[in-house]
Amino acid sequence: ESRWVKLGQLSEAAIYARDLASAEKFYREVLGLKKISSMEGRGVAFRCGTTVLLVFDPSRTKIPDAGVPTHGASGEGHIAFVIEEAEIGGWRQRLREHGVAIEAEVDWPQGGRSLYFRDPDRNVVELAPPNLWG
């Protein structure tokens, strides 16, 4: 019989961007996240509630020079942030002011709406309702 240990909340999540300067500017200035670490050209870390969003340069994280296993991804990744329904209008305006196009809006069967747009490296960013996953 297996013994399962309950995991805590997700500590960090990573997406990948070849242009870290553009990614840093986007996540800091457009989305308002606080930068908590620069990792010597490897990546940038942002505080997101009690979680950390890591944005890594995949060409650097594939080099075994950091004492952690190599990793990376190519193509369009995805990350989602929770927003309240009442904040959707403000986010639409903020994105428009920063020249960020909303690519899709989805009304979910269980209620709530998600906004989808892209970061400078074409990763899909979602602003999702708090009840999306129950």
C-alpha positions in Angstrom: 0.0 0.0 0.0 1.3 3.4 -0.9 1.4 6.2 1.6 0.6 9.6 0.1 1.8 12.8 1.6 -0.5 15.8 1.0 1.3 18.6 -1.0 1.0 22.2 -0.1 0.2 25.0 -2.5 2.3 25.5 -5.6 5.4 27.3 -4.6 6.5 28.5 -8.0 5.7 28.2 -11.7 8.0 28.8 -14.6 7.4 30.1 -18.1 10.2 30.8 -20.7 11.1 33.9 -22.6 14.0 34.6 -24.9 13.9 38.3 -24.2 14.1 38.7 -20.4 14.2 42.5 -20.5 10.9 42.7 -22.4 9.4 40.0 -20.2 10.5 41.8 -17.1 9.0 45.1 -18.3 5.7 43.4 -19.2 5.2 41.5 -16.0 6.3 44.4 -13.9 4.8 47.4 -15.7 1.7 45.9 -17.4 0.7 43.3 -14.9 2.1 45.0 -11.8 4.0 42.1 -10.3 6.9 42.9 -7.9 10.3 41.7 -9.1 12.0 39.8 -6.2 15.1 38.4 -8.0 17.2 38.7 -11.1 19.1 35.6 -11.8 22.2 36.8 -13.6 20.7 36.6 -17.1 19.0 33.2 -16.4 15.7 34.6 -15.4 13.6 36.9 -13.3 11.4 36.1 -10.3 8.1 37.9 -9.4 6.0 37.7 -6.3 2.4 36.7 -7.1 0.4 36.4 -3.9 2.0 33.6 -2.0 3.5 32.1 -5.2 6.5 33.0 -7.3 6.4 33.3 -11.1 9.7 32.5 -12.7 10.5 33.7 -16.2 13.5 31.9 -17.5 15.6 32.3 -20.7 15.4 28.7 -22.0 18.8 29.0 -23.7 20.4 29.6 -20.3 18.4 27.1 -18.2 19.5 24.3 -20.6 23.2 24.9 -19.5 24.1 22.8 -16.4 25.8 25.7 -14.5 23.3 26.5 -11.7 23.5 23.4 -9.5 19.9 22.4 -10.4 18.7 20.1 -13.2 18.5 21.7 -16.6 15.1 22.6 -18.0 13.5 24.7 -20.6 10.6 24.9 -23.1 9.9 26.2 -26.5 6.7 27.4 -28.0 3.8 29.3 -26.5 3.4 28.6 -22.8 0.4 29.5 -20.6 0.0 31.1 -17.2 -3.2 32.2 -15.4 -3.8 34.7 -12.7 -7.0 35.0 -10.6 -9.0 38.3 -10.8 -12.4 39.1 -9.4 -15.3 39.7 -11.8 -15.5 43.4 -10.8 -11.9 43.9 -12.0 -12.4 42.8 -15.6 -13.2 46.3 -16.9 -10.2 47.8 -15.2 -8.0 45.1 -16.7 -9.4 45.7 -20.2 -8.6 49.4 -19.9 -5.1 48.7 -18.5 -4.2 46.3 -21.2 -5.5 48.7 -23.9 -3.4 51.6 -22.4 -0.3 49.4 -22.7 -1.2 48.3 -26.3 -1.9 44.7 -25.3 -4.6 43.1 -27.4 -7.1 40.8 -25.8 -7.1 37.7 -27.9 -10.1 36.0 -26.4 -12.8 36.3 -23.8 -14.4 33.2 -22.5 -17.6 32.9 -20.4 -17.4 29.7 -18.4 -20.4 27.5 -17.8 -19.9 27.6 -14.0 -19.8 31.4 -14.1 -17.1 33.9 -14.5 -15.1 35.1 -17.5 -11.5 34.8 -18.6 -9.4 37.3 -20.6 -6.6 35.9 -22.7 -3.7 37.9 -24.2 0.0 37.4 -24.9 3.2 38.5 -23.3 6.1 39.7 -25.5 7.4 36.2 -26.0 3.9 35.0 -27.2 3.1 33.1 -24.0 -0.6 33.1 -23.3 -1.6 34.9 -20.2 -5.1 34.4 -18.7 -6.9 36.5 -16.2 -9.3 34.0 -14.7 -12.2 34.0 -12.2 -11.6 32.6 -8.8 -14.2 29.9 -9.3 -12.7 28.5 -12.5 -11.5 25.2 -10.8 -14.1 25.1 -8.1 
